[in-house]
């Protein structure tokens, strides 16, 4: 207000006084700031006693540590064996005195005469990447109607998807063996990719449906009011919000397809098309078992999904928690 305001002859803004009073309650004046930091409410002995876990929690920690050790020790032994000659491995990988570090095992596994690991890893990438990307795309396209729409036989179709998930891989192999022969897809990359797509699509639809149920429908309603079509809503809203779930699907499906042994064993017969899990048993040799070379091949095989998980761990956790919680 101005000075000539009849309602405020003093010319003082009441709102400014209110703001200043509010600031004085929020902040200390310079002379009110203490020179030393306030003392802790609890002394260090009390704090230490509070951090000591209870008996039940300590038992839980011990069990978790024991399980972790049981899981990690074999991997440590495999990793150390991959860098040591056979003579040291036979004596025990845990003996580190006079340890010889060498990459010869990796060179031999990569260019192994019967089944080189380098070619097997390339074949595994050729099968795994399309099997993961196609399952992600088809899975989210199939999960969205189950999460949002009402249509005839919805419950029956969803039950059939769950039934496919419960089918053992032997049943899937028996049902598709002759079919791939008739269509000329037996012993081909495309045939194995289709098998992995059909096998993985069921759990992907279930997983993504549960995740999509947690996305608020108000976002889609607001987009429809603005004139967006179903395709635009799916492309601009559903897909971006589904990124954590899609990453979780990618990591799990990639790991399953990459480490799959049964389906390649049944449907891939040409040695030049062998995948990494098929090549590892062929490295045993006829005269003696080259444990160092087998360990190196195993490390190269498991390194790819482990690296993928470490790179996408943050999104993987978010997607898993949201899909399970919802």
C-alpha positions in Angstrom: 0.0 0.0 0.0 1.0 3.6 -0.6 1.5 6.3 2.1 -1.7 8.1 1.1 -3.8 5.0 1.6 -6.7 6.0 4.0 -6.9 2.5 5.4 -3.2 2.6 6.3 -2.2 6.1 7.3 1.1 4.9 8.8 2.3 3.6 5.4 3.6 0.4 7.0 2.8 -2.8 5.2 1.2 -5.3 7.6 2.2 -8.2 5.3 5.8 -7.4 5.7 5.5 -7.6 9.5 3.9 -11.0 9.1 6.7 -12.2 6.9 9.4 -10.8 9.2 7.8 -12.5 12.2 7.7 -15.7 10.3 11.3 -15.4 9.4 12.3 -14.7 12.9 10.6 -17.9 14.1 12.4 -19.9 11.4 16.0 -18.5 11.6 18.2 -17.5 14.5 19.7 -14.1 14.6 23.5 -13.8 14.4 24.0 -13.1 18.1 21.9 -16.1 19.0 24.0 -18.7 17.1 26.1 -20.7 19.7 29.9 -20.8 19.3 30.1 -24.5 19.9 28.1 -27.4 18.5 25.4 -28.9 20.8 26.3 -31.9 22.7 24.9 -35.3 21.7 21.9 -36.5 23.6 23.6 -40.0 24.1 27.1 -40.8 25.0 29.2 -43.1 22.9 28.7 -46.1 25.2 25.0 -45.9 24.9 25.2 -45.5 21.1 27.5 -48.5 20.9 25.1 -50.6 23.0 22.2 -49.6 20.7 24.1 -50.7 17.6 24.7 -54.2 18.9 22.1 -56.5 17.3 19.8 -58.7 19.3 20.3 -62.4 19.5 17.6 -63.0 16.8 19.1 -60.5 14.4 22.6 -61.7 15.1 21.5 -65.3 14.2 20.0 -64.0 11.0 23.2 -62.2 10.1 25.2 -65.4 10.7 22.9 -67.5 8.5 23.1 -64.9 5.7 26.9 -64.7 5.9 27.1 -68.5 5.9 24.9 -68.8 2.8 26.9 -66.0 1.1 30.2 -67.8 1.8 28.8 -71.0 0.4 27.9 -69.2 -2.8 31.1 -67.1 -3.2 33.8 -69.7 -2.3 33.2 -71.9 -5.4 33.3 -68.9 -7.6 36.6 -67.7 -6.1 38.0 -71.1 -6.6 36.8 -71.1 -10.3 38.2 -67.6 -10.8 41.6 -68.5 -9.4 41.8 -71.8 -11.3 41.2 -69.9 -14.6 44.5 -68.0 -14.1 46.7 -70.9 -12.9 48.4 -73.9 -14.7 47.0 -77.4 -14.3 49.8 -78.5 -11.9 48.9 -75.8 -9.4 45.2 -76.5 -9.7 45.6 -80.2 -8.9 47.5 -79.3 -5.8 44.6 -77.1 -4.6 43.5 -73.7 -5.8 43.6 -72.4 -2.2 47.4 -72.6 -2.0 48.6 -69.2 -3.0 52.3 -69.6 -2.2 54.3 -69.5 -5.4 51.2 -68.9 -7.5 51.7 -68.5 -11.2 49.5 -66.1 -13.0 48.8 -66.9 -16.7 46.3 -66.1 -19.4 47.1 -69.3 -21.3 43.8 -71.0 -20.2 41.8 -68.2 -21.7 43.7 -68.3 -25.0 43.2 -72.1 -25.2 39.5 -71.9 -24.4 38.9 -69.1 -26.9 40.5 -71.0 -29.8 39.8 -74.6 -28.6 40.1 -76.9 -31.6 36.9 -79.0 -31.1 34.6 -76.2 -30.0 36.2 -72.7 -29.7 34.6 -70.5 -27.0 34.9 -67.4 -29.2 32.6 -68.8 -31.8 30.2 -70.2 -29.2 29.9 -66.8 -27.5 29.1 -65.2 -30.8 26.4 -67.8 -31.5 25.0 -67.2 -28.0 24.7 -63.5 -28.7 23.0 -64.2 -32.0 20.3 -66.2 -30.2 20.0 -64.3 -27.0 19.6 -60.7 -28.2 16.6 -61.3 -30.5 15.0 -63.7 -28.0 15.2 -60.9 -25.3 14.1 -57.9 -27.4 11.2 -59.7 -29.1 9.9 -61.1 -25.8 10.0 -57.6 -24.2 8.1 -56.0 -27.1 5.4 -58.8 -27.4 5.2 -59.1 -23.6 4.4 -55.5 -22.9 1.9 -55.4 -25.9 0.1 -58.4 -24.5 0.3 -57.4 -20.9 -1.3 -53.9 -21.5 -4.7 -55.3 -22.6 -4.8 -57.7 -19.6 -4.1 -54.8 -17.2 -6.5 -52.2 -18.7 -9.2 -53.7 -21.0 -12.2 -56.0 -20.5 -12.7 -58.4 -23.3 -14.3 -61.9 -23.8 -12.3 -64.9 -22.5 -9.9 -62.6 -20.7 -9.7 -64.9 -17.7 -9.5 -68.0 -19.9 -6.6 -66.6 -21.9 -4.8 -65.5 -18.8 -5.2 -69.0 -17.4 -3.7 -70.5 -20.5 -0.7 -68.2 -20.2 -0.2 -69.5 -16.6 -0.6 -73.0 -17.9 2.2 -72.5 -20.4 4.4 -71.3 -17.6 3.8 -74.5 -15.7 4.7 -76.7 -18.6 8.1 -78.4 -18.2 10.7 -77.7 -20.9 10.7 -81.4 -21.9 7.1 -81.0 -22.9 7.9 -77.9 -25.0 10.7 -79.7 -26.7 8.5 -82.8 -27.6 5.8 -80.6 -29.0 8.1 -78.5 -31.2 10.7 -81.0 -32.3 8.7 -82.3 -35.3 7.2 -78.8 -36.0 10.7 -77.3 -36.5 11.6 -80.2 -38.7 8.5 -79.6 -40.9 9.1 -75.9 -41.3 12.8 -76.3 -41.9 13.8 -74.4 -38.8 15.5 -77.3 -37.0 19.2 -76.7 -36.2 18.9 -73.0 -37.1 19.2 -69.8 -35.1 15.6 -68.8 -35.9 14.2 -72.1 -34.7 15.9 -71.8 -31.3 15.0 -68.1 -31.0 11.3 -69.0 -31.5 11.5 -71.7 -28.9 12.9 -69.2 -26.3 10.3 -66.6 -27.3 7.4 -69.0 -26.7 8.9 -70.4 -23.5 9.5 -66.9 -22.0 6.5 -65.0 -23.1 4.2 -66.4 -20.4 6.1 -65.2 -17.4 6.9 -61.9 -19.1 3.2 -61.2 -19.7 2.3 -62.0 -16.0 5.2 -59.9 -14.7 4.5 -56.9 -16.8 0.7 -57.1 -16.2 1.3 -56.9 -12.4 3.6 -53.9 -13.0 1.1 -52.1 -15.3 -1.6 -52.5 -12.7 0.4 -50.2 -10.4 0.4 -47.3 -13.0 -2.4 -44.8 -12.2 -5.2 -44.8 -14.7 -5.6 -41.1 -14.2 -2.6 -40.5 -16.4 -4.2 -42.2 -19.3 -7.6 -40.5 -18.7 -5.9 -37.1 -18.7 -4.2 -38.0 -22.0 -7.5 -39.1 -23.5 -9.1 -35.8 -22.5 -6.2 -34.1 -24.4 -7.1 -36.1 -27.5 -4.4 -38.8 -27.4 -5.1 -42.1 -29.0 -4.5 -45.5 -27.4 -1.3 -45.9 -29.4 -0.1 -42.5 -28.3 -0.9 -43.3 -24.7 0.9 -46.6 -24.9 4.0 -45.1 -26.6 4.3 -41.9 -24.6 3.1 -42.9 -21.2 3.0 -46.6 -20.7 6.4 -47.5 -22.2 8.4 -44.8 -20.5 6.9 -45.6 -17.1 7.5 -49.3 -17.7 11.2 -48.9 -18.1 12.2 -50.5 -14.8 10.0 -53.5 -15.4 11.3 -53.9 -18.9 14.9 -53.8 -17.7 14.0 -56.5 -15.1 12.5 -58.6 -17.9 15.6 -58.0 -20.0 18.0 -59.1 -17.3 16.1 -62.2 -16.3 15.3 -63.3 -19.8 18.9 -62.6 -21.0 20.3 -64.8 -18.1 17.9 -67.6 -18.8 18.5 -67.7 -22.5 22.2 -67.2 -22.2 22.6 -70.1 -19.7 20.0 -72.4 -21.3 21.4 -75.8 -22.0 18.5 -78.1 -22.7 16.9 -76.3 -25.7 20.2 -75.9 -27.5 21.1 -79.5 -26.8 17.8 -80.7 -28.4 17.5 -78.2 -31.3 21.1 -77.4 -32.3 23.1 -80.3 -33.8 25.7 -78.6 -36.0 29.0 -78.0 -34.2 29.5 -74.6 -35.8 26.2 -73.5 -34.3 26.9 -74.7 -30.8 26.2 -72.2 -28.0 28.5 -71.5 -25.0 26.7 -73.9 -22.6 27.1 -76.7 -25.2 30.8 -76.0 -25.7 31.8 -76.3 -22.0 31.3 -80.0 -21.7 33.3 -80.6 -24.9 36.4 -79.1 -23.3 37.0 -82.0 -21.0 39.3 -83.7 -23.5 40.0 -87.4 -24.0 43.3 -88.0 -22.2 43.1 -85.6 -19.2 40.7 -82.9 -18.1 42.1 -79.3 -18.5 40.5 -77.8 -15.5 42.1 -74.4 -16.0 40.7 -74.2 -19.5 37.2 -75.3 -18.4 37.4 -72.7 -15.6 38.4 -70.0 -18.1 35.5 -70.9 -20.4 33.1 -70.9 -17.5 34.3 -67.4 -16.4 33.9 -66.1 -20.0 30.4 -67.6 -20.2 29.1 -66.2 -16.9 30.8 -62.8 -17.2 28.3 -61.5 -19.7 25.1 -61.8 -17.7 26.9 -60.7 -14.5 28.1 -57.5 -16.2 24.7 -56.8 -17.6 23.2 -57.2 -14.1 25.7 -54.8 -12.6 25.1 -52.2 -15.2 21.3 -52.3 -14.9 21.0 -53.2 -11.2 19.3 -50.0 -10.1 16.5 -50.4 -12.7 16.3 -54.1 -12.1 15.5 -53.6 -8.4 12.9 -50.9 -9.0 11.1 -53.1 -11.5 11.2 -56.2 -9.4 9.9 -54.4 -6.3 7.1 -52.7 -8.1 6.0 -55.8 -10.0 5.9 -58.0 -6.9 4.4 -55.4 -4.6 1.6 -54.5 -7.0 
